[in-house]
Amino acid sequence: MDITSQVNTAWMLTATVAVTLMLPGLALYYGGLSRTKNILNTIMIVFGGFAVTAVLWVLVGYGLTLGDSVGGAGIIGNPAGLIGIGELLGAETPEGAVPAILIAVFQLIFAGLTVGIIGGAVEGRMKFSTWLIFSGLWATLVYFPVAHWVFAFDAADGSTIGGWIANKVHAIDFAGGTAVHMNAGVAALVLALFLGKRRDFPHVGRPGNLPIAVLGGGLLLVGWYGFNGGSSGGINDSTGVALTNTLVAACAGLLGWLVIERIVRKAATSLGAISGVLGGLVGITPAANSVSPLGALGIGFLAGVVAFATLGLKEKLGYDDALDAVAIHMFPGIFGTIAIAFIADPSSPAGATGIFFGGGWELLGAQLTAVGAVFAYTFIVTAIIAFVLKVTVGLRVPEGEERAGLDTSLHVETAYEFDDTRP
């Protein structure tokens, strides 16, 4: 391994550690937003879904996602998992710098986090056993195929064929605006519809621990450096641009949310601040290497506004997305993906030219095709999975367990001890 390969491998190891921080970050963020009686269950939802996905990734997920497309159609990869490790140790990325086994574990974390994001919709009412089954089915039938469409690129020498969105439509999605955030947000919407509303919706009380939620959001911000920066595959032009755009978009997202929150609610809240940060991060994820820092400011600010503006749809339309995966992930993910078509800077590492820079309409067509295809596929297949589980094992806990809280009824634990009478 030459010095360039060593440096790039070191960066990907660092990015992998950083992106792994997003697992406890997401668990704490969602846990803090949950009601006190469901905090531990929500944390278990995130970790449990991740664990199921990781096991499946080793068995079949790696091949289905990043393997050679079956029949060259760009629909699904060859379902061979991480069993042939000798080849992975010797193989390298298209840049010729990083062992494929490291890219494999990096992408494993993407898959597990995507499943965890969906868990924000189910707080306080879904059977834990059913959630684990759902996680496995959804990862296999939805995430792996969609990630293949978006993240699997044709080999330069033609030895492997990648996904159709990346290689035939040529849509830009640097780190998962469609494959991760919109994908998870659409699934969260469908699952919320099939589960039904919490018994006291919309008057469900306040989050159980806002400082924990803010801490979790902060860990997500740190992990996002690995999420976006690591998607460069090594140290190259994309790395610094992606890291810079990630930070400034997060800050702009915070301001975007707080500005509109102040106008509408006459207050600027800590929950709004961290929600705006996450909205900005989601918005910049697909565009991290295709826009300038000024463009990242615009995407981040408007993504925070979009997240806030769509927050109230669950009351208006009647779906109970408990922890707002739809507003924070689906809508900003769609917005950021489409925004590329307008403000992609031709001097950026991606080299695409947006409409505002004199580009044509072809890129907008590609971005809309990617959004429409992922939305339709995810919605339909997730609905089928949810329906089958509802009529077989059941989706929802009994009313008594829901009233008591899932921490005690499902896990026989409580997050806090309020009546400690020990001497």
TIKOLLUM-815871 format. One record per residue (C-alpha): residue in one letter; z, y, x. Coordinates in nm, 4 decimals, always signed. Each point is the difference from the previous one (the first is absolute). Layout:
REM residues N
@type=a | up=Z | north=Y | east=X
...
This chain:
REM residues 423
@type=m | up=+0.0000 | north=+0.0000 | east=+0.0000
@type=d | up=-0.1107 | north=+0.3298 | east=+0.1562
@type=i | up=+0.2051 | north=+0.3187 | east=-0.0015
@type=t | up=-0.1758 | north=+0.1376 | east=-0.3091
@type=s | up=+0.0787 | north=-0.3166 | east=-0.1917
@type=q | up=+0.3612 | north=+0.0139 | east=+0.1140
@type=v | up=+0.0404 | north=+0.3599 | east=-0.1143
@type=n | up=-0.1634 | north=-0.0654 | east=-0.3369
@type=t | up=+0.2065 | north=-0.3141 | east=-0.0499
@type=a | up=+0.3177 | north=+0.1935 | east=+0.0804
@type=w | up=-0.0933 | north=+0.2623 | east=-0.2585
@type=m | up=-0.0684 | north=-0.2641 | east=-0.2657
@type=l | up=+0.3339 | north=-0.1661 | east=+0.0750
@type=t | up=+0.1674 | north=+0.3387 | east=-0.0487
@type=a | up=-0.1932 | north=+0.0660 | east=-0.3197
@type=t | up=+0.0926 | north=-0.3440 | east=-0.1319
@type=v | up=+0.3694 | north=+0.0674 | east=+0.0575
@type=a | up=-0.0358 | north=+0.3394 | east=-0.1684
@type=v | up=-0.1805 | north=-0.1361 | east=-0.3029
@type=t | up=+0.2636 | north=-0.2732 | east=-0.0351
@type=l | up=+0.2541 | north=+0.2800 | east=-0.0562
@type=m | up=-0.1822 | north=+0.0635 | east=-0.3266
@type=l | up=+0.1453 | north=-0.3237 | east=-0.1411
@type=p | up=+0.3667 | north=+0.1140 | east=+0.0049
@type=g | up=-0.1272 | north=+0.3520 | east=-0.0725
@type=l | up=-0.1694 | north=-0.1083 | east=-0.3210
@type=a | up=+0.2993 | north=-0.2153 | east=-0.0960
@type=l | up=+0.2423 | north=+0.2890 | east=+0.0461
@type=y | up=-0.2292 | north=+0.2519 | east=-0.1700
@type=y | up=-0.0479 | north=-0.2178 | east=-0.3064
@type=g | up=+0.3609 | north=-0.1189 | east=+0.0097
@type=g | up=+0.1354 | north=+0.3539 | east=+0.0055
@type=l | up=-0.2211 | north=+0.0939 | east=-0.2955
@type=s | up=+0.1230 | north=-0.2961 | east=-0.2038
@type=r | up=+0.2976 | north=+0.0145 | east=-0.2288
@type=t | up=+0.3243 | north=-0.1087 | east=+0.1631
@type=k | up=+0.0032 | north=-0.3350 | east=-0.1794
@type=n | up=-0.3459 | north=-0.0932 | east=+0.1331
@type=i | up=-0.0047 | north=+0.1314 | east=+0.3575
@type=l | up=+0.0388 | north=-0.3379 | east=+0.1709
@type=n | up=-0.2558 | north=-0.1641 | east=-0.2278
@type=t | up=-0.2523 | north=+0.2700 | east=+0.0846
@type=i | up=+0.0609 | north=-0.0502 | east=+0.3722
@type=m | up=-0.0438 | north=-0.3747 | east=-0.0522
@type=i | up=-0.3265 | north=+0.0627 | east=-0.1835
@type=v | up=-0.1416 | north=+0.1785 | east=+0.3055
@type=f | up=+0.1214 | north=-0.2515 | east=+0.2580
@type=g | up=-0.0804 | north=-0.3032 | east=-0.2156
@type=g | up=-0.3554 | north=+0.1081 | east=-0.0725
@type=f | up=-0.0545 | north=+0.0751 | east=+0.3687
@type=a | up=+0.1301 | north=-0.3416 | east=+0.1038
@type=v | up=-0.2245 | north=-0.1897 | east=-0.2420
@type=t | up=-0.3019 | north=+0.1992 | east=+0.1164
@type=a | up=+0.0800 | north=-0.0610 | east=+0.3677
@type=v | up=+0.0108 | north=-0.3772 | east=-0.0522
@type=l | up=-0.3307 | north=+0.0055 | east=-0.1862
@type=w | up=-0.1539 | north=+0.2217 | east=+0.2678
@type=v | up=+0.0668 | north=-0.2683 | east=+0.2616
@type=l | up=-0.1373 | north=-0.2777 | east=-0.2209
@type=v | up=-0.3126 | north=+0.1634 | east=-0.1461
@type=g | up=+0.0308 | north=+0.3774 | east=-0.0177
@type=y | up=-0.1167 | north=+0.0869 | east=+0.3490
@type=g | up=-0.3247 | north=-0.1880 | east=-0.0461
@type=l | up=-0.0580 | north=+0.1212 | east=-0.3547
@type=t | up=+0.0480 | north=+0.3598 | east=+0.1135
@type=l | up=-0.1411 | north=+0.0263 | east=+0.3515
@type=g | up=-0.1995 | north=-0.3206 | east=+0.0321
@type=d | up=-0.3758 | north=-0.0450 | east=-0.0063
@type=s | up=-0.1280 | north=+0.0751 | east=-0.3499
@type=v | up=-0.0845 | north=-0.3159 | east=-0.1934
@type=g | up=-0.3760 | north=-0.0124 | east=-0.0500
@type=g | up=-0.0356 | north=+0.3426 | east=+0.1608
@type=a | up=+0.0535 | north=+0.1661 | east=-0.3380
@type=g | up=+0.2923 | north=+0.2148 | east=+0.1076
@type=i | up=+0.2182 | north=-0.1224 | east=-0.2883
@type=i | up=+0.2605 | north=-0.2182 | east=+0.1684
@type=g | up=+0.0727 | north=-0.1277 | east=+0.3480
@type=n | up=+0.0215 | north=-0.3576 | east=+0.1169
@type=p | up=+0.3438 | north=-0.1300 | east=-0.1136
@type=a | up=+0.1206 | north=-0.1091 | east=+0.3411
@type=g | up=+0.3459 | north=+0.1274 | east=+0.0857
@type=l | up=+0.1782 | north=+0.0598 | east=+0.3282
@type=i | up=-0.0044 | north=-0.3672 | east=+0.0945
@type=g | up=-0.2526 | north=+0.0128 | east=+0.2842
@type=i | up=+0.2174 | north=+0.2250 | east=+0.2148
@type=g | up=-0.1839 | north=-0.0797 | east=+0.3243
@type=e | up=-0.3094 | north=+0.1827 | east=-0.1195
@type=l | up=+0.2065 | north=+0.2950 | east=-0.1193
@type=l | up=+0.1725 | north=+0.0357 | east=+0.3342
@type=g | up=-0.3318 | north=+0.0257 | east=+0.1776
@type=a | up=-0.1860 | north=+0.1993 | east=-0.2616
@type=e | up=-0.0144 | north=+0.3779 | east=+0.0023
@type=t | up=-0.0800 | north=+0.2769 | east=-0.2460
@type=p | up=-0.3475 | north=+0.1567 | east=-0.0165
@type=e | up=+0.1262 | north=+0.2590 | east=+0.2489
@type=g | up=+0.0517 | north=-0.2868 | east=+0.2424
@type=a | up=+0.3530 | north=+0.1054 | east=+0.0746
@type=v | up=+0.2671 | north=-0.1570 | east=-0.2236
@type=p | up=+0.0660 | north=-0.3727 | east=-0.0595
@type=a | up=-0.0877 | north=-0.0976 | east=-0.3568
@type=i | up=+0.3420 | north=-0.1612 | east=-0.0515
@type=l | up=+0.1556 | north=+0.3481 | east=+0.0206
@type=i | up=-0.2454 | north=+0.1431 | east=-0.2523
@type=a | up=+0.0835 | north=-0.2966 | east=-0.2210
@type=v | up=+0.3720 | north=+0.0771 | east=-0.0131
@type=f | up=-0.0699 | north=+0.3720 | east=-0.0409
@type=q | up=-0.2133 | north=-0.0739 | east=-0.3052
@type=l | up=+0.2598 | north=-0.2474 | east=-0.1284
@type=i | up=+0.2421 | north=+0.2891 | east=-0.0355
@type=f | up=-0.2587 | north=+0.1979 | east=-0.1971
@type=a | up=-0.0327 | north=-0.2897 | east=-0.2429
@type=g | up=+0.3744 | north=-0.0437 | east=-0.0470
@type=l | up=+0.0628 | north=+0.3710 | east=-0.0515
@type=t | up=-0.2759 | north=+0.0221 | east=-0.2599
@type=v | up=+0.1705 | north=-0.2680 | east=-0.2060
@type=g | up=+0.3330 | north=+0.1776 | east=+0.0438
@type=i | up=-0.1417 | north=+0.3266 | east=-0.1353
@type=i | up=-0.0810 | north=-0.1737 | east=-0.3297
@type=g | up=+0.3694 | north=-0.0824 | east=-0.0364
@type=g | up=+0.0719 | north=+0.3627 | east=-0.0811
@type=a | up=-0.1304 | north=-0.0579 | east=-0.3513
@type=v | up=+0.2331 | north=-0.2848 | east=-0.0976
@type=e | up=+0.3497 | north=+0.1369 | east=+0.0618
@type=g | up=+0.2718 | north=-0.1529 | east=-0.2117
@type=r | up=-0.1972 | north=-0.2406 | east=-0.2181
@type=m | up=-0.2137 | north=-0.2580 | east=+0.1824
@type=k | up=+0.1103 | north=-0.3524 | east=+0.0845
@type=f | up=+0.0402 | north=-0.0331 | east=+0.3758
@type=s | up=-0.1484 | north=-0.3491 | east=+0.0029
@type=t | up=-0.3030 | north=+0.1214 | east=-0.1933
@type=w | up=-0.0364 | north=+0.2928 | east=+0.2390
@type=l | up=-0.0231 | north=-0.2404 | east=+0.2945
@type=i | up=-0.2680 | north=-0.2032 | east=-0.1775
@type=f | up=-0.1853 | north=+0.3176 | east=-0.0941
@type=s | up=+0.0159 | north=+0.1207 | east=+0.3620
@type=g | up=-0.1676 | north=-0.3153 | east=+0.1263
@type=l | up=-0.2698 | north=-0.0052 | east=-0.2644
@type=w | up=-0.0745 | north=+0.3711 | east=+0.0289
@type=a | up=-0.0171 | north=-0.0036 | east=+0.3790
@type=t | up=-0.2398 | north=-0.2946 | east=-0.0075
@type=l | up=-0.2220 | north=+0.1015 | east=-0.2892
@type=v | up=+0.0041 | north=+0.3787 | east=+0.0339
@type=y | up=+0.1218 | north=+0.1374 | east=+0.3312
@type=f | up=-0.1745 | north=-0.2399 | east=+0.2366
@type=p | up=-0.3444 | north=+0.0401 | east=-0.1615
@type=v | up=+0.0259 | north=+0.3790 | east=-0.0353
@type=a | up=+0.1275 | north=+0.0407 | east=+0.3560
@type=h | up=-0.2969 | north=-0.2077 | east=+0.1157
@type=w | up=-0.2360 | north=+0.2389 | east=-0.1778
@type=v | up=+0.1587 | north=+0.3041 | east=+0.1658
@type=f | up=+0.1438 | north=-0.1064 | east=+0.3370
@type=a | up=-0.2319 | north=-0.2774 | east=+0.1257
@type=f | up=-0.2864 | north=+0.1442 | east=+0.2048
@type=d | up=-0.3101 | north=-0.1801 | east=+0.1210
@type=a | up=+0.0197 | north=-0.1103 | east=+0.3625
@type=a | up=-0.2207 | north=+0.2036 | east=+0.2303
@type=d | up=-0.1747 | north=-0.3161 | east=+0.1202
@type=g | up=-0.0537 | north=-0.1246 | east=-0.3547
@type=s | up=+0.2263 | north=-0.3018 | east=+0.0484
@type=t | up=+0.2141 | north=+0.0829 | east=-0.3051
@type=i | up=-0.0713 | north=+0.1799 | east=-0.3253
@type=g | up=+0.2574 | north=+0.2284 | east=-0.1609
@type=g | up=+0.0657 | north=+0.1455 | east=-0.3437
@type=w | up=-0.2585 | north=+0.1640 | east=-0.2231
@type=i | up=+0.1761 | north=+0.3346 | east=-0.0478
@type=a | up=+0.0404 | north=+0.0580 | east=+0.3735
@type=n | up=-0.3394 | north=-0.1261 | east=+0.1107
@type=k | up=-0.2428 | north=+0.0401 | east=-0.2911
@type=v | up=+0.1365 | north=+0.2927 | east=-0.1993
@type=h | up=+0.1323 | north=+0.1648 | east=+0.3190
@type=a | up=+0.2916 | north=+0.1604 | east=-0.1794
@type=i | up=+0.2682 | north=+0.1544 | east=+0.2227
@type=d | up=+0.3534 | north=-0.1320 | east=-0.0397
@type=f | up=+0.1728 | north=+0.0297 | east=+0.3337
@type=a | up=+0.3344 | north=-0.1619 | east=-0.0803
@type=g | up=+0.0066 | north=-0.1063 | east=-0.3635
@type=g | up=-0.0391 | north=+0.2696 | east=-0.2626
@type=t | up=-0.1751 | north=-0.2599 | east=-0.2160
@type=a | up=+0.1090 | north=-0.3330 | east=+0.1465
@type=v | up=+0.3697 | north=+0.0900 | east=+0.0228
@type=h | up=+0.1107 | north=+0.2955 | east=-0.2094
@type=m | up=-0.2448 | north=+0.0091 | east=-0.2891
@type=n | up=-0.0012 | north=-0.3789 | east=-0.0079
@type=a | up=+0.3799 | north=-0.0166 | east=-0.0296
@type=g | up=+0.0141 | north=+0.2910 | east=-0.2451
@type=v | up=-0.2496 | north=-0.1594 | east=-0.2377
@type=a | up=+0.1906 | north=-0.3291 | east=+0.0149
@type=a | up=+0.3254 | north=+0.1863 | east=-0.0687
@type=l | up=-0.1578 | north=+0.1581 | east=-0.3073
@type=v | up=-0.1179 | north=-0.3353 | east=-0.1342
@type=l | up=+0.3320 | north=-0.1709 | east=+0.0654
@type=a | up=+0.1890 | north=+0.2827 | east=-0.1706
@type=l | up=-0.2227 | north=-0.0388 | east=-0.3066
@type=f | up=+0.0612 | north=-0.3748 | east=-0.0204
@type=l | up=+0.3737 | north=+0.0259 | east=+0.0639
@type=g | up=+0.0544 | north=+0.2679 | east=-0.2605
@type=k | up=+0.2417 | north=+0.2895 | east=+0.0161
@type=r | up=+0.3600 | north=-0.0157 | east=+0.1086
@type=r | up=+0.2232 | north=-0.0127 | east=-0.3068
@type=d | up=+0.1203 | north=+0.3602 | east=+0.0527
@type=f | up=-0.3334 | north=+0.1493 | east=+0.1118
@type=p | up=-0.0537 | north=+0.2915 | east=+0.0495
@type=h | up=+0.3723 | north=+0.0824 | east=+0.0140
@type=v | up=+0.0785 | north=-0.2339 | east=+0.2876
@type=g | up=+0.2511 | north=+0.2107 | east=+0.1940
@type=r | up=-0.0091 | north=+0.1366 | east=+0.3508
@type=p | up=-0.0808 | north=-0.1772 | east=+0.3296
@type=g | up=+0.2944 | north=-0.1909 | east=+0.1375
@type=n | up=+0.0037 | north=+0.1482 | east=+0.3503
@type=l | up=-0.2271 | north=+0.2898 | east=+0.0899
@type=p | up=+0.1094 | north=+0.0251 | east=+0.3670
@type=i | up=-0.1037 | north=-0.3653 | east=+0.0498
@type=a | up=-0.3346 | north=+0.0737 | east=-0.1674
@type=v | up=-0.0593 | north=+0.2983 | east=+0.2296
@type=l | up=+0.0985 | north=-0.2088 | east=+0.3037
@type=g | up=-0.2427 | north=-0.2693 | east=-0.1085
@type=g | up=-0.2729 | north=+0.2582 | east=-0.0432
@type=g | up=+0.0728 | north=+0.1291 | east=+0.3496
@type=l | up=-0.0412 | north=-0.3491 | east=+0.1428
@type=l | up=-0.3291 | north=-0.0269 | east=-0.1844
@type=l | up=-0.1144 | north=+0.3237 | east=+0.1651
@type=v | up=+0.0827 | north=-0.1392 | east=+0.3448
@type=g | up=-0.1673 | north=-0.3299 | east=-0.0813
@type=w | up=-0.3099 | north=+0.1805 | east=-0.1211
@type=y | up=-0.0732 | north=+0.1013 | east=+0.3593
@type=g | up=-0.0499 | north=-0.3672 | east=+0.0663
@type=f | up=-0.1783 | north=-0.0539 | east=-0.3310
@type=n | up=-0.2653 | north=+0.2646 | east=+0.0635
@type=g | up=+0.0149 | north=+0.0267 | east=+0.3778
@type=g | up=-0.0166 | north=-0.3755 | east=+0.0458
@type=s | up=-0.3067 | north=-0.0212 | east=-0.2209
@type=s | up=-0.1935 | north=+0.1474 | east=+0.2923
@type=g | up=+0.0285 | north=-0.3419 | east=+0.1678
@type=g | up=+0.1088 | north=+0.1523 | east=+0.3318
@type=i | up=+0.0212 | north=+0.3307 | east=+0.1800
@type=n | up=-0.3200 | north=+0.1866 | east=-0.0752
@type=d | up=-0.1227 | north=+0.3187 | east=-0.1655
@type=s | up=+0.1213 | north=-0.1144 | east=-0.3407
@type=t | up=+0.3590 | north=-0.0541 | east=+0.1120
@type=g | up=+0.1036 | north=+0.3584 | east=+0.0701
@type=v | up=-0.1951 | north=+0.1373 | east=-0.2935
@type=a | up=+0.1542 | north=-0.2523 | east=-0.2377
@type=l | up=+0.3549 | north=+0.0670 | east=+0.1224
@type=t | up=-0.0419 | north=+0.3760 | east=-0.0253
@type=n | up=-0.1572 | north=-0.0166 | east=-0.3449
@type=t | up=+0.2722 | north=-0.2365 | east=-0.1192
@type=l | up=+0.2815 | north=+0.2390 | east=+0.0899
@type=v | up=-0.1575 | north=+0.3187 | east=-0.1288
@type=a | up=-0.1106 | north=-0.1646 | east=-0.3261
@type=a | up=+0.3561 | north=-0.1222 | east=-0.0594
@type=c | up=+0.1389 | north=+0.3496 | east=+0.0493
@type=a | up=-0.2666 | north=+0.1533 | east=-0.2229
@type=g | up=+0.0694 | north=-0.2638 | east=-0.2643
@type=l | up=+0.3661 | north=+0.1000 | east=-0.0072
@type=l | up=-0.0967 | north=+0.3637 | east=-0.0545
@type=g | up=-0.2627 | north=-0.0849 | east=-0.2602
@type=w | up=+0.2478 | north=-0.1959 | east=-0.2097
@type=l | up=+0.2779 | north=+0.2581 | east=+0.0331
@type=v | up=-0.2252 | north=+0.2925 | east=-0.0913
@type=i | up=-0.1126 | north=-0.1552 | east=-0.3259
@type=e | up=+0.3469 | north=-0.1409 | east=-0.0692
@type=r | up=+0.1469 | north=+0.3481 | east=+0.0400
@type=i | up=-0.2595 | north=+0.1412 | east=-0.2399
@type=v | up=+0.0416 | north=-0.2714 | east=-0.2630
@type=r | up=+0.3667 | north=-0.0997 | east=+0.0298
@type=k | up=+0.1447 | north=+0.3164 | east=+0.1560
@type=a | up=+0.1532 | north=-0.2070 | east=+0.2804
@type=a | up=-0.0884 | north=-0.1521 | east=+0.3356
@type=t | up=+0.1682 | north=-0.3403 | east=+0.0311
@type=s | up=+0.0656 | north=-0.2368 | east=+0.2890
@type=l | up=-0.1644 | north=-0.2805 | east=-0.1991
@type=g | up=-0.3014 | north=+0.2238 | east=-0.0490
@type=a | up=-0.0125 | north=+0.0773 | east=+0.3720
@type=i | up=-0.0100 | north=-0.3624 | east=+0.1118
@type=s | up=-0.2383 | north=-0.0897 | east=-0.2831
@type=g | up=-0.2337 | north=+0.2759 | east=+0.1171
@type=v | up=+0.0180 | north=-0.1306 | east=+0.3564
@type=l | up=-0.1061 | north=-0.3456 | east=-0.1189
@type=g | up=-0.2745 | north=+0.1409 | east=-0.2210
@type=g | up=-0.1403 | north=+0.1903 | east=+0.2975
@type=l | up=+0.0180 | north=-0.3104 | east=+0.2179
@type=v | up=-0.1815 | north=-0.2109 | east=-0.2561
@type=g | up=-0.2687 | north=+0.2656 | east=-0.0418
@type=i | up=-0.0755 | north=+0.0249 | east=+0.3716
@type=t | up=+0.0037 | north=-0.3757 | east=+0.0654
@type=p | up=-0.3709 | north=-0.0623 | east=-0.0751
@type=a | up=-0.1050 | north=+0.3288 | east=+0.1621
@type=a | up=+0.2177 | north=+0.0037 | east=+0.3119
@type=n | up=-0.2869 | north=-0.0197 | east=+0.2505
@type=s | up=-0.2722 | north=+0.1758 | east=-0.1991
@type=v | up=+0.1437 | north=+0.3485 | east=-0.0632
@type=s | up=+0.1330 | north=+0.2825 | east=+0.2147
@type=p | up=+0.3708 | north=+0.0950 | east=-0.0017
@type=l | up=-0.0936 | north=+0.2867 | east=-0.2335
@type=g | up=-0.1624 | north=-0.2518 | east=-0.2318
@type=a | up=+0.3119 | north=-0.2165 | east=+0.0266
@type=l | up=+0.2106 | north=+0.2967 | east=-0.1129
@type=g | up=-0.2213 | north=+0.0382 | east=-0.3053
@type=i | up=+0.0071 | north=-0.3695 | east=-0.0853
@type=g | up=+0.3757 | north=-0.0228 | east=+0.0506
@type=f | up=+0.0802 | north=+0.3068 | east=-0.2086
@type=l | up=-0.2265 | north=-0.1004 | east=-0.2867
@type=a | up=+0.1157 | north=-0.3626 | east=+0.0151
@type=g | up=+0.3563 | north=+0.1249 | east=-0.0529
@type=v | up=-0.1199 | north=+0.2013 | east=-0.2976
@type=v | up=-0.1934 | north=-0.2994 | east=-0.1357
@type=a | up=+0.3057 | north=-0.2241 | east=+0.0308
@type=f | up=+0.2181 | north=+0.2471 | east=-0.1890
@type=a | up=-0.2647 | north=+0.0695 | east=-0.2631
@type=t | up=-0.0437 | north=-0.3702 | east=-0.0788
@type=l | up=+0.3718 | north=-0.0758 | east=-0.0041
@type=g | up=+0.0360 | north=+0.0747 | east=-0.3710
@type=l | up=-0.2878 | north=-0.2228 | east=-0.1089
@type=k | up=+0.2334 | north=-0.2942 | east=-0.0457
@type=e | up=+0.1861 | north=+0.1811 | east=-0.2768
@type=k | up=-0.3212 | north=+0.1330 | east=-0.1569
@type=l | up=-0.1899 | north=-0.3285 | east=+0.0160
@type=g | up=+0.2983 | north=-0.2293 | east=-0.0518
@type=y | up=+0.0032 | north=-0.2187 | east=+0.3113
@type=d | up=+0.3283 | north=-0.0417 | east=+0.1877
@type=d | up=-0.0773 | north=+0.0199 | east=+0.3705
@type=a | up=+0.3650 | north=+0.0118 | east=+0.0936
@type=l | up=-0.0181 | north=+0.1396 | east=+0.3546
@type=d | up=-0.3356 | north=+0.1778 | east=-0.0288
@type=a | up=-0.2279 | north=-0.2216 | east=+0.2080
@type=v | up=-0.2892 | north=+0.1174 | east=-0.2172
@type=a | up=+0.0627 | north=+0.3720 | east=+0.0515
@type=i | up=+0.0926 | north=-0.0224 | east=+0.3685
@type=h | up=-0.2519 | north=-0.2604 | east=+0.1133
@type=m | up=-0.2884 | north=-0.0522 | east=-0.2421
@type=f | up=-0.0967 | north=+0.3573 | east=-0.0788
@type=p | up=+0.0421 | north=+0.1499 | east=+0.3511
@type=g | up=-0.1812 | north=-0.3056 | east=+0.1397
@type=i | up=-0.2953 | north=+0.0658 | east=-0.2289
@type=f | up=+0.0092 | north=+0.3716 | east=+0.0766
@type=g | up=+0.0092 | north=-0.0452 | east=+0.3773
@type=t | up=-0.2840 | north=-0.2511 | east=-0.0056
@type=i | up=-0.2275 | north=+0.2260 | east=-0.2019
@type=a | up=+0.0984 | north=+0.3152 | east=+0.1912
@type=i | up=-0.1626 | north=-0.1453 | east=+0.3114
@type=a | up=-0.3411 | north=+0.0476 | east=-0.1584
@type=f | up=+0.0614 | north=+0.3748 | east=-0.0171
@type=i | up=+0.1912 | north=+0.0899 | east=+0.3170
@type=a | up=-0.0921 | north=-0.2662 | east=+0.2549
@type=d | up=-0.0491 | north=+0.1895 | east=+0.3262
@type=p | up=-0.3046 | north=-0.1124 | east=+0.2017
@type=s | up=+0.1889 | north=+0.0746 | east=+0.3228
@type=s | up=+0.2768 | north=-0.2455 | east=-0.0954
@type=p | up=+0.0129 | north=-0.3527 | east=+0.1494
@type=a | up=-0.1477 | north=-0.1468 | east=-0.3187
@type=g | up=-0.3036 | north=+0.2238 | east=+0.0402
@type=a | up=-0.0641 | north=+0.0296 | east=-0.3731
@type=t | up=-0.1220 | north=+0.3253 | east=-0.1521
@type=g | up=+0.1555 | north=+0.1141 | east=-0.3252
@type=i | up=-0.1709 | north=+0.2081 | east=-0.2653
@type=f | up=+0.1869 | north=+0.3148 | east=+0.1070
@type=f | up=-0.1426 | north=-0.0460 | east=+0.3513
@type=g | up=-0.3568 | north=-0.0301 | east=-0.1190
@type=g | up=-0.0081 | north=-0.3738 | east=-0.0631
@type=g | up=-0.1817 | north=-0.1691 | east=-0.2838
@type=w | up=+0.1338 | north=-0.1784 | east=-0.3046
@type=e | up=-0.0351 | north=-0.3512 | east=+0.1417
@type=l | up=+0.3545 | north=-0.0067 | east=+0.1353
@type=l | up=+0.1413 | north=+0.1035 | east=-0.3378
@type=g | up=-0.1896 | north=-0.2866 | east=-0.1598
@type=a | up=+0.1419 | north=-0.2417 | east=+0.2555
@type=q | up=+0.3574 | north=+0.1221 | east=-0.0513
@type=l | up=-0.0297 | north=-0.0157 | east=-0.3796
@type=t | up=-0.1468 | north=-0.3501 | east=+0.0226
@type=a | up=+0.2950 | north=-0.1164 | east=+0.2095
@type=v | up=+0.2532 | north=+0.1563 | east=-0.2374
@type=g | up=-0.1700 | north=-0.1348 | east=-0.3125
@type=a | up=-0.0454 | north=-0.3516 | east=+0.1344
@type=v | up=+0.3567 | north=-0.0366 | east=+0.1248
@type=f | up=+0.1456 | north=+0.1501 | east=-0.3178
@type=a | up=-0.1977 | north=-0.2293 | east=-0.2300
@type=y | up=+0.0560 | north=-0.3178 | east=+0.2014
@type=t | up=+0.3711 | north=+0.0603 | east=+0.0514
@type=f | up=+0.0630 | north=+0.0970 | east=-0.3618
@type=i | up=-0.1788 | north=-0.3035 | east=-0.1435
@type=v | up=+0.1344 | north=-0.2647 | east=+0.2379
@type=t | up=+0.3551 | north=+0.1371 | east=-0.0082
@type=a | up=-0.0124 | north=-0.0044 | east=-0.3803
@type=i | up=-0.1063 | north=-0.3650 | east=+0.0050
@type=i | up=+0.2819 | north=-0.0908 | east=+0.2400
@type=a | up=+0.2584 | north=+0.1900 | east=-0.2077
@type=f | up=-0.1207 | north=-0.1562 | east=-0.3257
@type=v | up=+0.0157 | north=-0.3545 | east=+0.1382
@type=l | up=+0.3496 | north=+0.0531 | east=+0.1369
@type=k | up=+0.1177 | north=+0.1617 | east=-0.3229
@type=v | up=-0.1042 | north=-0.2958 | east=-0.2159
@type=t | up=+0.1231 | north=-0.2634 | east=+0.2475
@type=v | up=+0.3093 | north=+0.0867 | east=+0.2033
@type=g | up=+0.0644 | north=+0.3386 | east=-0.1653
@type=l | up=+0.0067 | north=+0.3424 | east=+0.1599
@type=r | up=+0.3146 | north=+0.1627 | east=-0.1308
@type=v | up=+0.3711 | north=-0.0753 | east=+0.0205
@type=p | up=+0.2016 | north=-0.0402 | east=-0.3222
@type=e | up=+0.1386 | north=+0.3177 | east=-0.1545
@type=g | up=+0.3573 | north=-0.0838 | east=+0.0947
@type=e | up=-0.0879 | north=-0.0345 | east=+0.3666
@type=e | up=-0.1945 | north=+0.3252 | east=-0.0120
@type=r | up=+0.2961 | north=+0.1835 | east=-0.1520
@type=a | up=+0.2430 | north=-0.1415 | east=+0.2551
@type=g | up=-0.2295 | north=+0.0768 | east=+0.2908
@type=l | up=-0.1974 | north=-0.2382 | east=+0.2151
@type=d | up=+0.2273 | north=+0.0271 | east=+0.3028
@type=t | up=+0.2773 | north=-0.1889 | east=-0.1733
@type=s | up=-0.2051 | north=-0.2120 | east=-0.2421
@type=l | up=-0.2601 | north=-0.1265 | east=+0.2485
@type=h | up=+0.1571 | north=+0.0393 | east=+0.3444
@type=v | up=+0.3758 | north=-0.0128 | east=-0.0769
@type=e | up=+0.0596 | north=+0.3106 | east=+0.2108
@type=t | up=+0.0742 | north=+0.3678 | east=-0.0388
@type=a | up=-0.1205 | north=+0.2779 | east=+0.2288
@type=y | up=+0.3214 | north=+0.2012 | east=-0.0249
@type=e | up=+0.3651 | north=-0.0903 | east=-0.0500
@type=f | up=+0.1518 | north=+0.2667 | east=-0.2242
@type=d | up=+0.3281 | north=-0.1767 | east=-0.0765
@type=d | up=+0.1306 | north=-0.1317 | east=+0.3280
@type=t | up=+0.3672 | north=-0.0820 | east=-0.0617
@type=r | up=+0.0593 | north=-0.1777 | east=+0.3283
@type=p | up=+0.3025 | north=+0.1268 | east=+0.1937
